[in-house]
Amino acid sequence: MAIVFAIIVVIFSLQNSEITQVVFLFWELSMSRVLVILGSFAIGVLVGILVSLKLPKSQN
């Protein structure tokens, strides 16, 4: 299931290859929309992994 979702994200990203402007606080960057999408996806996966490692395991 994760592989299918990752493939969908990659296909979506490749169809959005335009340059976009990213503004965060006082930073302003121009970068490919693909990098923004894939970077956001990677950060989300990393946060999910870190949260799952921190949650206590249930003892069923």
mmCIF file of the N, C-alpha and C atoms, coordinates in Angstrom:
data_MODEL
# 
_entry.id   MODEL 
# 
loop_
_atom_site.group_PDB 
_atom_site.id 
_atom_site.type_symbol 
_atom_site.label_atom_id 
_atom_site.label_alt_id 
_atom_site.label_comp_id 
_atom_site.label_asym_id 
_atom_site.label_entity_id 
_atom_site.label_seq_id 
_atom_site.pdbx_PDB_ins_code 
_atom_site.Cartn_x 
_atom_site.Cartn_y 
_atom_site.Cartn_z 
_atom_site.occupancy 
_atom_site.B_iso_or_equiv 
_atom_site.pdbx_formal_charge 
_atom_site.auth_seq_id 
_atom_site.auth_comp_id 
_atom_site.auth_asym_id 
_atom_site.auth_atom_id 
_atom_site.pdbx_PDB_model_num 
ATOM 1   N N  . MET A 1 1  ? 0.823  -1.195 0.000   1.00 0.00 ? 1  MET A N  1 
ATOM 2   C CA . MET A 1 1  ? 0.000  0.000  0.000   1.00 0.00 ? 1  MET A CA 1 
ATOM 3   C C  . MET A 1 1  ? 0.866  1.257  0.000   1.00 0.00 ? 1  MET A C  1 
ATOM 4   N N  . ALA A 1 2  ? 1.933  1.244  0.780   1.00 0.00 ? 2  ALA A N  1 
ATOM 5   C CA . ALA A 1 2  ? 2.820  2.404  0.833   1.00 0.00 ? 2  ALA A CA 1 
ATOM 6   C C  . ALA A 1 2  ? 3.508  2.631  -0.507  1.00 0.00 ? 2  ALA A C  1 
ATOM 7   N N  . ILE A 1 3  ? 3.847  1.542  -1.198  1.00 0.00 ? 3  ILE A N  1 
ATOM 8   C CA . ILE A 1 3  ? 4.496  1.658  -2.506  1.00 0.00 ? 3  ILE A CA 1 
ATOM 9   C C  . ILE A 1 3  ? 3.545  2.323  -3.506  1.00 0.00 ? 3  ILE A C  1 
ATOM 10  N N  . VAL A 1 4  ? 2.292  1.932  -3.494  1.00 0.00 ? 4  VAL A N  1 
ATOM 11  C CA . VAL A 1 4  ? 1.299  2.514  -4.403  1.00 0.00 ? 4  VAL A CA 1 
ATOM 12  C C  . VAL A 1 4  ? 1.143  4.000  -4.123  1.00 0.00 ? 4  VAL A C  1 
ATOM 13  N N  . PHE A 1 5  ? 1.055  4.367  -2.852  1.00 0.00 ? 5  PHE A N  1 
ATOM 14  C CA . PHE A 1 5  ? 0.925  5.776  -2.483  1.00 0.00 ? 5  PHE A CA 1 
ATOM 15  C C  . PHE A 1 5  ? 2.153  6.563  -2.921  1.00 0.00 ? 5  PHE A C  1 
ATOM 16  N N  . ALA A 1 6  ? 3.335  6.007  -2.737  1.00 0.00 ? 6  ALA A N  1 
ATOM 17  C CA . ALA A 1 6  ? 4.567  6.685  -3.145  1.00 0.00 ? 6  ALA A CA 1 
ATOM 18  C C  . ALA A 1 6  ? 4.603  6.881  -4.658  1.00 0.00 ? 6  ALA A C  1 
ATOM 19  N N  . ILE A 1 7  ? 4.157  5.893  -5.417  1.00 0.00 ? 7  ILE A N  1 
ATOM 20  C CA . ILE A 1 7  ? 4.124  6.015  -6.875  1.00 0.00 ? 7  ILE A CA 1 
ATOM 21  C C  . ILE A 1 7  ? 3.151  7.113  -7.300  1.00 0.00 ? 7  ILE A C  1 
ATOM 22  N N  . ILE A 1 8  ? 2.008  7.190  -6.647  1.00 0.00 ? 8  ILE A N  1 
ATOM 23  C CA . ILE A 1 8  ? 1.035  8.241  -6.953  1.00 0.00 ? 8  ILE A CA 1 
ATOM 24  C C  . ILE A 1 8  ? 1.625  9.613  -6.664  1.00 0.00 ? 8  ILE A C  1 
ATOM 25  N N  . VAL A 1 9  ? 2.332  9.759  -5.557  1.00 0.00 ? 9  VAL A N  1 
ATOM 26  C CA . VAL A 1 9  ? 2.957  11.037 -5.209  1.00 0.00 ? 9  VAL A CA 1 
ATOM 27  C C  . VAL A 1 9  ? 3.996  11.420 -6.254  1.00 0.00 ? 9  VAL A C  1 
ATOM 28  N N  . VAL A 1 10 ? 4.795  10.469 -6.707  1.00 0.00 ? 10 VAL A N  1 
ATOM 29  C CA . VAL A 1 10 ? 5.820  10.760 -7.715  1.00 0.00 ? 10 VAL A CA 1 
ATOM 30  C C  . VAL A 1 10 ? 5.170  11.184 -9.031  1.00 0.00 ? 10 VAL A C  1 
ATOM 31  N N  . ILE A 1 11 ? 4.137  10.483 -9.467  1.00 0.00 ? 11 ILE A N  1 
ATOM 32  C CA . ILE A 1 11 ? 3.448  10.848 -10.711 1.00 0.00 ? 11 ILE A CA 1 
ATOM 33  C C  . ILE A 1 11 ? 2.848  12.245 -10.597 1.00 0.00 ? 11 ILE A C  1 
ATOM 34  N N  . PHE A 1 12 ? 2.201  12.530 -9.485  1.00 0.00 ? 12 PHE A N  1 
ATOM 35  C CA . PHE A 1 12 ? 1.622  13.856 -9.259  1.00 0.00 ? 12 PHE A CA 1 
ATOM 36  C C  . PHE A 1 12 ? 2.706  14.925 -9.282  1.00 0.00 ? 12 PHE A C  1 
ATOM 37  N N  . SER A 1 13 ? 3.834  14.637 -8.677  1.00 0.00 ? 13 SER A N  1 
ATOM 38  C CA . SER A 1 13 ? 4.930  15.596 -8.624  1.00 0.00 ? 13 SER A CA 1 
ATOM 39  C C  . SER A 1 13 ? 5.498  15.880 -10.006 1.00 0.00 ? 13 SER A C  1 
ATOM 40  N N  . LEU A 1 14 ? 5.669  14.851 -10.804 1.00 0.00 ? 14 LEU A N  1 
ATOM 41  C CA . LEU A 1 14 ? 6.238  15.037 -12.133 1.00 0.00 ? 14 LEU A CA 1 
ATOM 42  C C  . LEU A 1 14 ? 5.318  15.836 -13.047 1.00 0.00 ? 14 LEU A C  1 
ATOM 43  N N  . GLN A 1 15 ? 4.044  15.828 -12.777 1.00 0.00 ? 15 GLN A N  1 
ATOM 44  C CA . GLN A 1 15 ? 3.106  16.618 -13.567 1.00 0.00 ? 15 GLN A CA 1 
ATOM 45  C C  . GLN A 1 15 ? 3.049  18.068 -13.100 1.00 0.00 ? 15 GLN A C  1 
ATOM 46  N N  . ASN A 1 16 ? 3.718  18.396 -12.017 1.00 0.00 ? 16 ASN A N  1 
ATOM 47  C CA . ASN A 1 16 ? 3.745  19.755 -11.475 1.00 0.00 ? 16 ASN A CA 1 
ATOM 48  C C  . ASN A 1 16 ? 5.179  20.260 -11.434 1.00 0.00 ? 16 ASN A C  1 
ATOM 49  N N  . SER A 1 17 ? 5.772  20.418 -12.607 1.00 0.00 ? 17 SER A N  1 
ATOM 50  C CA . SER A 1 17 ? 7.199  20.753 -12.662 1.00 0.00 ? 17 SER A CA 1 
ATOM 51  C C  . SER A 1 17 ? 7.469  22.252 -12.806 1.00 0.00 ? 17 SER A C  1 
ATOM 52  N N  . GLU A 1 18 ? 6.460  23.087 -12.701 1.00 0.00 ? 18 GLU A N  1 
ATOM 53  C CA . GLU A 1 18 ? 6.663  24.520 -12.840 1.00 0.00 ? 18 GLU A CA 1 
ATOM 54  C C  . GLU A 1 18 ? 7.470  25.080 -11.668 1.00 0.00 ? 18 GLU A C  1 
ATOM 55  N N  . ILE A 1 19 ? 8.067  26.231 -11.899 1.00 0.00 ? 19 ILE A N  1 
ATOM 56  C CA . ILE A 1 19 ? 8.783  26.939 -10.835 1.00 0.00 ? 19 ILE A CA 1 
ATOM 57  C C  . ILE A 1 19 ? 7.750  27.669 -9.980  1.00 0.00 ? 19 ILE A C  1 
ATOM 58  N N  . THR A 1 20 ? 7.911  27.576 -8.690  1.00 0.00 ? 20 THR A N  1 
ATOM 59  C CA . THR A 1 20 ? 6.991  28.244 -7.773  1.00 0.00 ? 20 THR A CA 1 
ATOM 60  C C  . THR A 1 20 ? 7.786  29.001 -6.722  1.00 0.00 ? 20 THR A C  1 
ATOM 61  N N  . GLN A 1 21 ? 7.166  29.985 -6.131  1.00 0.00 ? 21 GLN A N  1 
ATOM 62  C CA . GLN A 1 21 ? 7.818  30.793 -5.109  1.00 0.00 ? 21 GLN A CA 1 
ATOM 63  C C  . GLN A 1 21 ? 7.351  30.323 -3.738  1.00 0.00 ? 21 GLN A C  1 
ATOM 64  N N  . VAL A 1 22 ? 8.308  30.056 -2.856  1.00 0.00 ? 22 VAL A N  1 
ATOM 65  C CA . VAL A 1 22 ? 8.014  29.600 -1.504  1.00 0.00 ? 22 VAL A CA 1 
ATOM 66  C C  . VAL A 1 22 ? 8.438  30.700 -0.540  1.00 0.00 ? 22 VAL A C  1 
ATOM 67  N N  . VAL A 1 23 ? 7.505  31.161 0.290   1.00 0.00 ? 23 VAL A N  1 
ATOM 68  C CA . VAL A 1 23 ? 7.791  32.200 1.275   1.00 0.00 ? 23 VAL A CA 1 
ATOM 69  C C  . VAL A 1 23 ? 7.538  31.607 2.651   1.00 0.00 ? 23 VAL A C  1 
ATOM 70  N N  . PHE A 1 24 ? 8.554  31.665 3.510   1.00 0.00 ? 24 PHE A N  1 
ATOM 71  C CA . PHE A 1 24 ? 8.430  31.176 4.879   1.00 0.00 ? 24 PHE A CA 1 
ATOM 72  C C  . PHE A 1 24 ? 9.111  32.176 5.795   1.00 0.00 ? 24 PHE A C  1 
ATOM 73  N N  . LEU A 1 25 ? 8.322  32.803 6.673   1.00 0.00 ? 25 LEU A N  1 
ATOM 74  C CA . LEU A 1 25 ? 8.802  33.859 7.562   1.00 0.00 ? 25 LEU A CA 1 
ATOM 75  C C  . LEU A 1 25 ? 9.511  34.924 6.742   1.00 0.00 ? 25 LEU A C  1 
ATOM 76  N N  . PHE A 1 26 ? 10.815 35.078 6.873   1.00 0.00 ? 26 PHE A N  1 
ATOM 77  C CA . PHE A 1 26 ? 11.520 36.105 6.108   1.00 0.00 ? 26 PHE A CA 1 
ATOM 78  C C  . PHE A 1 26 ? 12.335 35.520 4.959   1.00 0.00 ? 26 PHE A C  1 
ATOM 79  N N  . TRP A 1 27 ? 12.194 34.232 4.694   1.00 0.00 ? 27 TRP A N  1 
ATOM 80  C CA . TRP A 1 27 ? 12.881 33.598 3.564   1.00 0.00 ? 27 TRP A CA 1 
ATOM 81  C C  . TRP A 1 27 ? 11.960 33.575 2.354   1.00 0.00 ? 27 TRP A C  1 
ATOM 82  N N  . GLU A 1 28 ? 12.564 33.712 1.185   1.00 0.00 ? 28 GLU A N  1 
ATOM 83  C CA . GLU A 1 28 ? 11.814 33.647 -0.064  1.00 0.00 ? 28 GLU A CA 1 
ATOM 84  C C  . GLU A 1 28 ? 12.646 32.874 -1.075  1.00 0.00 ? 28 GLU A C  1 
ATOM 85  N N  . LEU A 1 29 ? 12.110 31.750 -1.551  1.00 0.00 ? 29 LEU A N  1 
ATOM 86  C CA . LEU A 1 29 ? 12.832 30.878 -2.476  1.00 0.00 ? 29 LEU A CA 1 
ATOM 87  C C  . LEU A 1 29 ? 12.005 30.637 -3.725  1.00 0.00 ? 29 LEU A C  1 
ATOM 88  N N  . SER A 1 30 ? 12.690 30.485 -4.847  1.00 0.00 ? 30 SER A N  1 
ATOM 89  C CA . SER A 1 30 ? 12.047 30.022 -6.074  1.00 0.00 ? 30 SER A CA 1 
ATOM 90  C C  . SER A 1 30 ? 12.602 28.642 -6.362  1.00 0.00 ? 30 SER A C  1 
ATOM 91  N N  . MET A 1 31 ? 11.717 27.667 -6.465  1.00 0.00 ? 31 MET A N  1 
ATOM 92  C CA . MET A 1 31 ? 12.170 26.298 -6.718  1.00 0.00 ? 31 MET A CA 1 
ATOM 93  C C  . MET A 1 31 ? 11.097 25.544 -7.482  1.00 0.00 ? 31 MET A C  1 
ATOM 94  N N  . SER A 1 32 ? 11.476 24.401 -7.978  1.00 0.00 ? 32 SER A N  1 
ATOM 95  C CA . SER A 1 32 ? 10.551 23.549 -8.711  1.00 0.00 ? 32 SER A CA 1 
ATOM 96  C C  . SER A 1 32 ? 9.458  23.047 -7.773  1.00 0.00 ? 32 SER A C  1 
ATOM 97  N N  . ARG A 1 33 ? 8.249  23.020 -8.277  1.00 0.00 ? 33 ARG A N  1 
ATOM 98  C CA . ARG A 1 33 ? 7.130  22.536 -7.478  1.00 0.00 ? 33 ARG A CA 1 
ATOM 99  C C  . ARG A 1 33 ? 7.318  21.061 -7.112  1.00 0.00 ? 33 ARG A C  1 
ATOM 100 N N  . VAL A 1 34 ? 8.029  20.319 -7.964  1.00 0.00 ? 34 VAL A N  1 
ATOM 101 C CA . VAL A 1 34 ? 8.327  18.910 -7.671  1.00 0.00 ? 34 VAL A CA 1 
ATOM 102 C C  . VAL A 1 34 ? 9.108  18.798 -6.371  1.00 0.00 ? 34 VAL A C  1 
ATOM 103 N N  . LEU A 1 35 ? 10.103 19.662 -6.183  1.00 0.00 ? 35 LEU A N  1 
ATOM 104 C CA . LEU A 1 35 ? 10.903 19.622 -4.957  1.00 0.00 ? 35 LEU A CA 1 
ATOM 105 C C  . LEU A 1 35 ? 10.067 19.963 -3.731  1.00 0.00 ? 35 LEU A C  1 
ATOM 106 N N  . VAL A 1 36 ? 9.156  20.905 -3.872  1.00 0.00 ? 36 VAL A N  1 
ATOM 107 C CA . VAL A 1 36 ? 8.291  21.271 -2.746  1.00 0.00 ? 36 VAL A CA 1 
ATOM 108 C C  . VAL A 1 36 ? 7.393  20.092 -2.365  1.00 0.00 ? 36 VAL A C  1 
ATOM 109 N N  . ILE A 1 37 ? 6.793  19.447 -3.358  1.00 0.00 ? 37 ILE A N  1 
ATOM 110 C CA . ILE A 1 37 ? 5.879  18.337 -3.086  1.00 0.00 ? 37 ILE A CA 1 
ATOM 111 C C  . ILE A 1 37 ? 6.619  17.146 -2.496  1.00 0.00 ? 37 ILE A C  1 
ATOM 112 N N  . LEU A 1 38 ? 7.721  16.746 -3.136  1.00 0.00 ? 38 LEU A N  1 
ATOM 113 C CA . LEU A 1 38 ? 8.469  15.586 -2.639  1.00 0.00 ? 38 LEU A CA 1 
ATOM 114 C C  . LEU A 1 38 ? 9.117  15.869 -1.286  1.00 0.00 ? 38 LEU A C  1 
ATOM 115 N N  . GLY A 1 39 ? 9.584  17.103 -1.080  1.00 0.00 ? 39 GLY A N  1 
ATOM 116 C CA . GLY A 1 39 ? 10.152 17.467 0.214   1.00 0.00 ? 39 GLY A CA 1 
ATOM 117 C C  . GLY A 1 39 ? 9.107  17.419 1.316   1.00 0.00 ? 39 GLY A C  1 
ATOM 118 N N  . SER A 1 40 ? 7.913  17.912 1.032   1.00 0.00 ? 40 SER A N  1 
ATOM 119 C CA . SER A 1 40 ? 6.826  17.854 2.009   1.00 0.00 ? 40 SER A CA 1 
ATOM 120 C C  . SER A 1 40 ? 6.442  16.412 2.315   1.00 0.00 ? 40 SER A C  1 
ATOM 121 N N  . PHE A 1 41 ? 6.399  15.576 1.283   1.00 0.00 ? 41 PHE A N  1 
ATOM 122 C CA . PHE A 1 41 ? 6.091  14.159 1.466   1.00 0.00 ? 41 PHE A CA 1 
ATOM 123 C C  . PHE A 1 41 ? 7.149  13.489 2.342   1.00 0.00 ? 41 PHE A C  1 
ATOM 124 N N  . ALA A 1 42 ? 8.426  13.771 2.064   1.00 0.00 ? 42 ALA A N  1 
ATOM 125 C CA . ALA A 1 42 ? 9.514  13.161 2.831   1.00 0.00 ? 42 ALA A CA 1 
ATOM 126 C C  . ALA A 1 42 ? 9.477  13.603 4.293   1.00 0.00 ? 42 ALA A C  1 
ATOM 127 N N  . ILE A 1 43 ? 9.204  14.870 4.531   1.00 0.00 ? 43 ILE A N  1 
ATOM 128 C CA . ILE A 1 43 ? 9.113  15.363 5.905   1.00 0.00 ? 43 ILE A CA 1 
ATOM 129 C C  . ILE A 1 43 ? 7.936  14.706 6.624   1.00 0.00 ? 43 ILE A C  1 
ATOM 130 N N  . GLY A 1 44 ? 6.817  14.539 5.938   1.00 0.00 ? 44 GLY A N  1 
ATOM 131 C CA . GLY A 1 44 ? 5.659  13.874 6.534   1.00 0.00 ? 44 GLY A CA 1 
ATOM 132 C C  . GLY A 1 44 ? 5.942  12.429 6.898   1.00 0.00 ? 44 GLY A C  1 
ATOM 133 N N  . VAL A 1 45 ? 6.643  11.720 6.012   1.00 0.00 ? 45 VAL A N  1 
ATOM 134 C CA . VAL A 1 45 ? 7.015  10.330 6.305   1.00 0.00 ? 45 VAL A CA 1 
ATOM 135 C C  . VAL A 1 45 ? 7.940  10.280 7.510   1.00 0.00 ? 45 VAL A C  1 
ATOM 136 N N  . LEU A 1 46 ? 8.917  11.174 7.559   1.00 0.00 ? 46 LEU A N  1 
ATOM 137 C CA . LEU A 1 46 ? 9.864  11.208 8.673   1.00 0.00 ? 46 LEU A CA 1 
ATOM 138 C C  . LEU A 1 46 ? 9.153  11.496 9.993   1.00 0.00 ? 46 LEU A C  1 
ATOM 139 N N  . VAL A 1 47 ? 8.246  12.459 9.994   1.00 0.00 ? 47 VAL A N  1 
ATOM 140 C CA . VAL A 1 47 ? 7.492  12.774 11.210  1.00 0.00 ? 47 VAL A CA 1 
ATOM 141 C C  . VAL A 1 47 ? 6.643  11.576 11.632  1.00 0.00 ? 47 VAL A C  1 
ATOM 142 N N  . GLY A 1 48 ? 6.011  10.907 10.674  1.00 0.00 ? 48 GLY A N  1 
ATOM 143 C CA . GLY A 1 48 ? 5.214  9.721  10.990  1.00 0.00 ? 48 GLY A CA 1 
ATOM 144 C C  . GLY A 1 48 ? 6.042  8.615  11.613  1.00 0.00 ? 48 GLY A C  1 
ATOM 145 N N  . ILE A 1 49 ? 7.230  8.396  11.085  1.00 0.00 ? 49 ILE A N  1 
ATOM 146 C CA . ILE A 1 49 ? 8.119  7.371  11.647  1.00 0.00 ? 49 ILE A CA 1 
ATOM 147 C C  . ILE A 1 49 ? 8.546  7.748  13.057  1.00 0.00 ? 49 ILE A C  1 
ATOM 148 N N  . LEU A 1 50 ? 8.929  9.001  13.250  1.00 0.00 ? 50 LEU A N  1 
ATOM 149 C CA . LEU A 1 50 ? 9.368  9.437  14.579  1.00 0.00 ? 50 LEU A CA 1 
ATOM 150 C C  . LEU A 1 50 ? 8.241  9.339  15.603  1.00 0.00 ? 50 LEU A C  1 
ATOM 151 N N  . VAL A 1 51 ? 7.030  9.705  15.216  1.00 0.00 ? 51 VAL A N  1 
ATOM 152 C CA . VAL A 1 51 ? 5.890  9.621  16.134  1.00 0.00 ? 51 VAL A CA 1 
ATOM 153 C C  . VAL A 1 51 ? 5.587  8.167  16.465  1.00 0.00 ? 51 VAL A C  1 
ATOM 154 N N  . SER A 1 52 ? 5.650  7.291  15.473  1.00 0.00 ? 52 SER A N  1 
ATOM 155 C CA . SER A 1 52 ? 5.353  5.881  15.742  1.00 0.00 ? 52 SER A CA 1 
ATOM 156 C C  . SER A 1 52 ? 6.408  5.246  16.642  1.00 0.00 ? 52 SER A C  1 
ATOM 157 N N  . LEU A 1 53 ? 7.629  5.723  16.597  1.00 0.00 ? 53 LEU A N  1 
ATOM 158 C CA . LEU A 1 53 ? 8.670  5.200  17.479  1.00 0.00 ? 53 LEU A CA 1 
ATOM 159 C C  . LEU A 1 53 ? 8.504  5.692  18.911  1.00 0.00 ? 53 LEU A C  1 
ATOM 160 N N  . LYS A 1 54 ? 7.920  6.883  19.083  1.00 0.00 ? 54 LYS A N  1 
ATOM 161 C CA . LYS A 1 54 ? 7.751  7.465  20.412  1.00 0.00 ? 54 LYS A CA 1 
ATOM 162 C C  . LYS A 1 54 ? 6.503  6.966  21.132  1.00 0.00 ? 54 LYS A C  1 
ATOM 163 N N  . LEU A 1 55 ? 5.488  6.514  20.380  1.00 0.00 ? 55 LEU A N  1 
ATOM 164 C CA . LEU A 1 55 ? 4.254  6.064  21.020  1.00 0.00 ? 55 LEU A CA 1 
ATOM 165 C C  . LEU A 1 55 ? 4.492  4.754  21.766  1.00 0.00 ? 55 LEU A C  1 
ATOM 166 N N  . PRO A 1 56 ? 3.892  4.622  22.946  1.00 0.00 ? 56 PRO A N  1 
ATOM 167 C CA . PRO A 1 56 ? 4.063  3.366  23.688  1.00 0.00 ? 56 PRO A CA 1 
ATOM 168 C C  . PRO A 1 56 ? 3.365  2.215  22.971  1.00 0.00 ? 56 PRO A C  1 
ATOM 169 N N  . LYS A 1 57 ? 3.970  1.071  23.003  1.00 0.00 ? 57 LYS A N  1 
ATOM 170 C CA . LYS A 1 57 ? 3.397  -0.130 22.380  1.00 0.00 ? 57 LYS A CA 1 
ATOM 171 C C  . LYS A 1 57 ? 2.340  -0.708 23.320  1.00 0.00 ? 57 LYS A C  1 
ATOM 172 N N  . SER A 1 58 ? 1.178  -1.072 22.764  1.00 0.00 ? 58 SER A N  1 
ATOM 173 C CA . SER A 1 58 ? 0.133  -1.670 23.602  1.00 0.00 ? 58 SER A CA 1 
ATOM 174 C C  . SER A 1 58 ? 0.476  -3.129 23.877  1.00 0.00 ? 58 SER A C  1 
ATOM 175 N N  . GLN A 1 59 ? 0.132  -3.594 25.053  1.00 0.00 ? 59 GLN A N  1 
ATOM 176 C CA . GLN A 1 59 ? 0.450  -4.953 25.496  1.00 0.00 ? 59 GLN A CA 1 
ATOM 177 C C  . GLN A 1 59 ? -0.799 -5.825 25.431  1.00 0.00 ? 59 GLN A C  1 
ATOM 178 N N  . ASN A 1 60 ? -1.291 -6.136 24.238  1.00 0.00 ? 60 ASN A N  1 
ATOM 179 C CA . ASN A 1 60 ? -2.505 -6.959 24.091  1.00 0.00 ? 60 ASN A CA 1 
ATOM 180 C C  . ASN A 1 60 ? -2.201 -8.402 24.205  1.00 0.00 ? 60 ASN A C  1 
# 
